[in-house]
Amino acid sequence: MHDIAIIGFGATGVSFLYQLHSHIHEQDIKIVKVAIISPKESFSSGLAFGQAESLHKVNTPPELMGIDPEDPNGFSSWLRKHNQNFERYPPRLTYADYLRHIYHSMHGDDKIKISEYHSLASDIDFAQGAQRVTLNNGQVVNAKKTVLTLGSLTAPTFSTNDGYHAIPPKAIPRLGTPETALVAGTGLTAVDCVKSLANAGCRSIHLFSRNGLVPTVISRSIEYSPEHFTWQKLKKALNQHERGERLPSVIKLLRMEIGRMRSPEVFRASELLNQGNVCGYWDYLLGRADQGDLPFQDTLCSTRYYAHKIWKKLGDNEKLDFQYNFGAFWSCWRHPIPAEVIRELNEYTRCGRLHIHCPVSSIKWRDGHYILETKNTMVRSNVLIDGTGGSFSIRATRSLLLQNMLAKGLCQPHPCGGLRIDNLTYAVLNDIGKTGIYCLGPLVKGELFSTNAFWFNASCASKLAHLFAIKLRMKSYKEACD
């Protein structure tokens, strides 16, 4: 019997184990048995980092990517030590190396006994106060507590039942060199798809999304300090209303802040985009980013450490309303992309390799081709790539583990995506009661909102590791008294 089973072992899983390991030593806890269940190809690195291409970069500064909140500069320090060519936004593969380094640093420790299971978990049962995890290879792992750190388990945006056979981003290197490619989405995943296709020699790449938004640029420096859209004023405004009636107060304060700005970049940028001038849009934002003059972006980015707290105060219907009406806009402006990447995309656009569209109807499959229709043109291609990042609907997931958990009432889907959890303890909510199953990372995006930021997932992992350390120490005291 293991004390803890970790299912899925990417960045969040490594962070949780590392911080649990720290607590075990601080509290002089006796041997803790940990089972780690994860396929070998993503073990201790995850899919987002370990299976990226060398040309894919992180879009977060290294000082926000430390594995331990108590050592926020851990990654940047490691990077300077191991990489002579220090990059502000290094390759994702470099971060995968850092994660492996962290995991291997715990090897040989006599206080923590780790058992590796290089397989997928397909089922889980709860009985007599413990979990019985069944793996794809038939093995069974028993544990007193189980932590799900499965990463971003999204469902495909395009259904094969409707005749679509969209290609996932990781399959692009196996495509060869398509003459023309359609890429659904205009966010971070889609940008990586463009870089991969361009690297493969594709001469005509067509990005499209229903919202018509285009990636924004990370500012060189933060120069604007909000006066109205601050946590203190937001918290006060939110607390004056009942849950379910709070979102308008957030929007009101943001509008007040925009009214205070000398020249909010969002209006001129949107005007250029509506004119179809994508190069002009990027030139404009790049110029202002170089001057550190992006007050609207600065305002949204100022919510980094409290956006999840705003989210917790909203009712489910308000969260759905935000997702539907503002979700894409928030993602575009709150999560900008490094200037060097935007310059690359801008050059592809200028020379006619990259085109960005807002379609007037759904993609169609006709005569062996996908058809993309816009106001001014029609694009045909036999290659459709799903660069949307997928759907967070758990009911549509392909994960056999989650399908079985849903069928047994061991978890509940969140209406905004992912699983419902107790946002204080990270325990998975279910139809049964206390099961000892917990969840961290992108799989609880609907509950915690900020799970696309690794620093946030590391912070949550720290809190759960602290909670487990308390439980383990209490168990040690009880055994000593018996």
WOQUI-V577356 format. One record per backbone hydrogen bond with DSSP energy under -0.5 kcal/mol. NH is the residue of the N-H (numbers start at 1). CO is the residue of the C=O. If there is no record, write none. Layout:
BEGIN
nh=(NH & NH)
co=(CO & CO)
END
This chain:
BEGIN
nh=(2 & 3 & 4 & 5 & 6 & 7 & 7 & 8 & 8 & 10 & 14 & 15 & 16 & 17 & 18 & 19 & 20 & 21 & 22 & 23 & 24 & 25 & 26 & 27 & 28 & 29 & 32 & 34 & 34 & 35 & 36 & 37 & 37 & 38 & 38 & 42 & 43 & 43 & 44 & 45 & 45 & 46 & 49 & 50 & 50 & 51 & 52 & 56 & 58 & 62 & 64 & 65 & 66 & 68 & 71 & 72 & 74 & 77 & 78 & 79 & 80 & 81 & 82 & 83 & 86 & 90 & 92 & 94 & 95 & 96 & 97 & 98 & 99 & 100 & 101 & 102 & 103 & 104 & 105 & 106 & 107 & 109 & 112 & 113 & 114 & 115 & 117 & 119 & 122 & 123 & 125 & 127 & 130 & 131 & 132 & 133 & 133 & 134 & 134 & 135 & 136 & 138 & 141 & 143 & 144 & 145 & 146 & 147 & 148 & 148 & 149 & 149 & 153 & 154 & 155 & 162 & 163 & 164 & 167 & 169 & 171 & 172 & 174 & 175 & 181 & 182 & 183 & 184 & 185 & 190 & 191 & 192 & 193 & 194 & 195 & 196 & 197 & 198 & 199 & 200 & 201 & 202 & 204 & 205 & 206 & 207 & 207 & 208 & 209 & 212 & 216 & 218 & 220 & 223 & 226 & 230 & 234 & 235 & 236 & 237 & 238 & 239 & 240 & 240 & 241 & 245 & 249 & 250 & 250 & 251 & 252 & 253 & 254 & 255 & 256 & 257 & 258 & 259 & 260 & 260 & 261 & 261 & 267 & 268 & 269 & 270 & 271 & 272 & 273 & 274 & 275 & 276 & 277 & 278 & 281 & 282 & 283 & 284 & 285 & 286 & 287 & 288 & 289 & 290 & 291 & 292 & 293 & 298 & 299 & 300 & 301 & 302 & 303 & 304 & 306 & 307 & 309 & 310 & 311 & 312 & 313 & 313 & 314 & 314 & 319 & 320 & 321 & 322 & 323 & 324 & 325 & 326 & 327 & 327 & 330 & 331 & 332 & 333 & 334 & 335 & 337 & 341 & 342 & 343 & 344 & 345 & 346 & 347 & 348 & 349 & 350 & 351 & 352 & 353 & 354 & 355 & 357 & 360 & 361 & 364 & 366 & 366 & 369 & 370 & 371 & 372 & 372 & 373 & 374 & 379 & 381 & 385 & 386 & 387 & 387 & 391 & 394 & 396 & 397 & 403 & 404 & 405 & 406 & 407 & 408 & 409 & 410 & 411 & 412 & 414 & 417 & 418 & 419 & 420 & 422 & 423 & 426 & 428 & 429 & 431 & 438 & 439 & 440 & 444 & 445 & 446 & 447 & 448 & 449 & 450 & 453 & 454 & 457 & 458 & 459 & 460 & 461 & 462 & 463 & 464 & 465 & 466 & 467 & 468 & 469 & 470 & 471 & 472 & 473 & 474 & 475 & 476 & 477 & 478 & 479 & 480 & 481 & 482)
co=(142 & 33 & 33 & 145 & 35 & 5 & 147 & 6 & 37 & 149 & 10 & 11 & 12 & 13 & 14 & 15 & 16 & 17 & 18 & 19 & 20 & 21 & 22 & 23 & 25 & 24 & 111 & 32 & 113 & 4 & 115 & 6 & 35 & 36 & 117 & 39 & 39 & 40 & 9 & 9 & 42 & 42 & 45 & 45 & 46 & 47 & 49 & 53 & 90 & 88 & 61 & 62 & 72 & 71 & 68 & 69 & 71 & 73 & 74 & 75 & 76 & 77 & 78 & 79 & 84 & 87 & 56 & 91 & 91 & 92 & 93 & 94 & 95 & 96 & 97 & 98 & 99 & 100 & 101 & 103 & 104 & 106 & 109 & 32 & 112 & 34 & 36 & 117 & 134 & 134 & 132 & 130 & 127 & 143 & 125 & 131 & 141 & 123 & 132 & 139 & 120 & 135 & 133 & 131 & 2 & 3 & 436 & 5 & 146 & 438 & 7 & 147 & 151 & 152 & 391 & 159 & 160 & 159 & 384 & 386 & 168 & 169 & 171 & 172 & 204 & 383 & 206 & 385 & 208 & 387 & 187 & 188 & 189 & 190 & 191 & 192 & 193 & 194 & 195 & 196 & 198 & 197 & 179 & 353 & 181 & 205 & 355 & 183 & 357 & 209 & 332 & 337 & 289 & 221 & 224 & 228 & 230 & 231 & 232 & 233 & 234 & 235 & 236 & 237 & 238 & 242 & 246 & 246 & 247 & 247 & 248 & 249 & 250 & 251 & 252 & 253 & 254 & 255 & 256 & 257 & 257 & 258 & 264 & 264 & 265 & 266 & 267 & 268 & 269 & 270 & 271 & 273 & 272 & 276 & 277 & 278 & 279 & 280 & 281 & 282 & 283 & 284 & 285 & 286 & 287 & 289 & 288 & 294 & 295 & 296 & 297 & 298 & 300 & 301 & 303 & 303 & 306 & 306 & 307 & 308 & 309 & 310 & 310 & 311 & 315 & 316 & 317 & 318 & 319 & 320 & 321 & 322 & 322 & 323 & 326 & 327 & 328 & 329 & 330 & 331 & 216 & 338 & 338 & 339 & 340 & 341 & 342 & 343 & 344 & 345 & 346 & 347 & 349 & 348 & 348 & 205 & 207 & 373 & 373 & 371 & 364 & 369 & 366 & 381 & 364 & 370 & 379 & 371 & 377 & 372 & 370 & 182 & 167 & 184 & 385 & 155 & 392 & 393 & 394 & 399 & 400 & 401 & 402 & 403 & 404 & 406 & 405 & 405 & 429 & 418 & 414 & 392 & 443 & 412 & 427 & 421 & 422 & 437 & 420 & 409 & 146 & 426 & 148 & 441 & 442 & 417 & 444 & 444 & 445 & 448 & 450 & 452 & 453 & 454 & 455 & 456 & 457 & 458 & 459 & 460 & 461 & 462 & 463 & 464 & 465 & 466 & 467 & 468 & 469 & 470 & 471 & 472 & 473 & 474 & 475 & 476 & 477 & 478)
END
